Amino acid sequence: MTRFVDQHRHAYGVEPICAELPIAPSTYYEHKRRRREPQAVFGAFAWGHRAS
């Protein structure tokens, strides 16, 4: 679903697309952040903390 949003976000924007799909904009942005910063997710699991 994030791929679809990525492909159309420049034409429609993230929030309007997410309003029509079963995904919250915050979920989309969190997924994008985790893909950019995989060490943040790994570090959280390694230390027993959730990523923020």
N, CA, C and O of each residue as an XYZ file, in Angstrom:
208
protein
N       0.808     -1.182      0.000
C       0.000      0.000      0.000
C       0.861      1.259      0.000
O       0.502      2.262     -0.618
N       1.995      1.206      0.692
C       2.859      2.387      0.709
C       3.417      2.672     -0.685
O       3.657      3.828     -1.033
N       3.623      1.629     -1.478
C       4.100      1.830     -2.851
C       3.074      2.614     -3.660
O       3.434      3.513     -4.421
N       1.799      2.277     -3.498
C       0.738      3.008     -4.193
C       0.749      4.473     -3.781
O       0.666      5.361     -4.630
N       0.851      4.727     -2.486
C       0.885      6.113     -1.998
C       2.097      6.833     -2.584
O       1.981      7.974     -3.030
N       3.259      6.178     -2.587
C       4.464      6.792     -3.158
C       4.267      7.163     -4.626
O       4.715      8.222     -5.065
N       3.604      6.302     -5.377
C       3.416      6.534     -6.806
C       2.450      7.682     -7.101
O       2.521      8.284     -8.173
N       1.562      7.989     -6.179
C       0.531      8.992     -6.449
C       0.572     10.207     -5.524
O      -0.239     11.121     -5.673
N       1.492     10.228     -4.587
C       1.503     11.301     -3.588
C       1.749     12.682     -4.177
O       1.247     13.672     -3.645
N       2.509     12.771     -5.259
C       2.806     14.084     -5.840
C       1.588     14.681     -6.549
O       1.452     15.901     -6.646
N       0.722     13.824     -7.034
C      -0.485     14.311     -7.713
C      -1.607     14.639     -6.731
O      -2.348     15.601     -6.934
N      -1.737     13.832     -5.653
C      -2.900     13.964     -4.768
C      -2.572     14.310     -3.324
O      -3.420     14.849     -2.612
N      -1.360     14.010     -2.880
C      -1.000     14.216     -1.483
C      -1.245     12.954     -0.663
O      -2.107     12.143     -1.001
N      -0.496     12.796      0.396
C      -0.574     11.592      1.222
C      -1.896     11.510      1.972
O      -2.537     10.458      1.975
N      -2.310     12.584      2.597
C      -3.513     12.542      3.423
C      -4.772     12.200      2.626
O      -5.548     11.357      3.075
N      -5.012     12.819      1.457
C      -6.208     12.445      0.696
C      -6.190     10.988      0.228
O      -7.230     10.330      0.212
N      -5.029     10.488     -0.147
C      -4.941      9.085     -0.560
C      -5.245      8.178      0.622
O      -6.024      7.233      0.498
N      -4.641      8.457      1.756
C      -4.857      7.624      2.942
C      -6.302      7.672      3.413
O      -6.795      6.708      3.998
N      -6.983      8.779      3.165
C      -8.387      8.882      3.549
C      -9.250      7.882      2.769
O     -10.300      7.460      3.253
N      -8.813      7.508      1.575
C      -9.557      6.556      0.752
C      -9.087      5.118      0.947
O      -9.765      4.187      0.513
N      -7.949      4.925      1.584
C      -7.387      3.594      1.818
C      -7.455      3.254      3.300
O      -7.595      4.153      4.129
N      -7.360      1.982      3.647
C      -7.385      1.610      5.070
C      -6.008      1.755      5.725
O      -5.483      0.802      6.302
N      -5.428      2.965      5.628
C      -4.131      3.239      6.250
C      -4.130      4.680      6.741
O      -4.540      5.592      6.022
N      -3.675      4.872      7.950
C      -3.586      6.225      8.500
C      -2.324      6.899      7.963
O      -1.311      6.227      7.768
N      -2.361      8.204      7.720
C      -1.162      8.898      7.266
C       0.025      8.684      8.208
O       1.163      8.560      7.754
N      -0.233      8.641      9.505
C       0.864      8.436     10.462
C       1.514      7.067     10.277
O       2.722      6.923     10.460
N       0.716      6.064      9.913
C       1.262      4.734      9.648
C       2.142      4.767      8.413
O       3.216      4.165      8.401
N       1.705      5.455      7.385
C       2.512      5.599      6.172
C       3.845      6.260      6.489
O       4.898      5.757      6.096
N       3.806      7.392      7.202
C       5.037      8.116      7.519
C       5.961      7.293      8.424
O       7.180      7.351      8.265
N       5.412      6.541      9.353
C       6.222      5.691     10.227
C       6.912      4.597      9.412
O       8.088      4.308      9.631
N       6.201      4.001      8.493
C       6.796      2.980      7.636
C       7.942      3.577      6.815
O       8.997      2.958      6.676
N       7.736      4.752      6.285
C       8.795      5.410      5.497
C      10.005      5.722      6.377
O      11.144      5.559      5.939
N       9.769      6.166      7.610
C      10.874      6.489      8.513
C      11.677      5.233      8.828
O      12.907      5.265      8.828
N      10.995      4.143      9.091
C      11.695      2.899      9.432
C      12.502      2.370      8.259
O      13.554      1.762      8.456
N      12.026      2.592      7.052
C      12.794      2.153      5.883
C      14.032      3.020      5.694
O      15.051      2.536      5.201
N      13.962      4.302      6.082
C      15.114      5.201      5.977
C      16.119      4.956      7.086
O      17.319      5.140      6.883
N      15.647      4.542      8.261
C      16.496      4.414      9.449
C      16.405      3.013     10.037
O      15.921      2.853     11.157
N      16.856      1.996      9.310
C      16.720      0.624      9.832
C      17.507      0.397     11.122
O      17.122     -0.445     11.934
N      18.589      1.126     11.324
C      19.361      0.943     12.548
C      18.572      1.379     13.777
O      18.801      0.860     14.869
N      17.654      2.315     13.621
C      16.825      2.741     14.755
C      15.910      1.594     15.191
O      15.711      1.378     16.386
N      15.366      0.877     14.247
C      14.489     -0.243     14.568
C      15.300     -1.382     15.162
O      14.905     -1.955     16.177
N      16.436     -1.722     14.540
C      17.271     -2.803     15.049
C      17.772     -2.468     16.453
O      17.739     -3.325     17.336
N      18.228     -1.256     16.668
C      18.728     -0.857     17.970
C      17.673     -0.972     19.046
O      17.972     -1.365     20.174
N      16.444     -0.635     18.710
C      15.356     -0.734     19.683
C      15.112     -2.180     20.079
O      14.907     -2.473     21.257
N      15.131     -3.088     19.109
C      14.931     -4.498     19.428
C      16.115     -5.063     20.188
O      15.943     -5.873     21.099
N      17.305     -4.646     19.823
C      18.501     -5.157     20.482
C      18.539     -4.770     21.960
O      19.046     -5.521     22.793
N      18.002     -3.596     22.277
C      18.030     -3.114     23.653
C      16.720     -3.350     24.375
O      16.594     -3.000     25.549
N      15.748     -3.932     23.710
C      14.467     -4.220     24.361
C      13.541     -3.022     24.464
O      12.629     -3.016     25.290
N      13.763     -2.009     23.638
C      12.912     -0.821     23.635
C      12.193     -0.723     22.307
O      12.686     -1.196     21.283
N      11.038     -0.115     22.331
C      10.329      0.133     21.080
C      10.914      1.349     20.403
O      11.373      2.279     21.066
N      10.898      1.342     19.067
C      11.335      2.516     18.325
C      10.307      3.622     18.510
O       9.107      3.348     18.536
N      10.747      4.844     18.636
C       9.796      5.951     18.791
C       9.742      6.801     17.567
O       8.993      7.777     17.526
